[in-house]
């Protein structure tokens, strides 16, 4: 009977581990994602790159290449972040002068 008791104890231990893993898995799945794809770059990084680019004299296309997204997407994201209350610099208006 000693062998059977050991086997039953191991089975109970494994069942407890399985239950703990299932609980952990359910808690991870319960975090609801927002609609659409996740952003390529987090908001804080985007703001830092955007503000650095405006101070360095870059244009929208160069920033979009740095971020790995389309220029229109970068522009829309910047305006949405401004609406949320984040401080994003704006690019200079008009065409650059040729030297």
Residue, then its C-alpha position, 0 to 999 in steps of 0.5 A: x500500500x505504500x506504493x499506492x499512497x505515493x502514487x496518489x500523493x503524486x497525482x494530487x500534487x500534479x492536479x494541484x499544479x494543473x489547477x494553478x496553471x489553468x488559473x494563471x492562464x485564465x487570468x492572462x486571457x481575461x485581460x481584454x485587448x483594445x480594438x485593432x492591432x497593437x501599436x508598433x511603438x509605445x506612446x512614450x517612445x513615440x512622443x520622445x522620437x517625435x519631439x526629438x525629430x522636430x527639434x532636429x529639423x527632420x520632416x514627417x517622412x523621416x520620422x515615419x521611417x524611423x518609427x517603421x510606420x506610414x507617414x499618414x499613420x504617424x501624423x494621425x497618431x500624433x494628433x490623437x496623442x495631442x488630443x489626449x493631452x500629451x505635449x507633442x511639438x509640431x513641425x514647421x509649416x510650409x516647404x523648406x527653402x533650397x540652399 
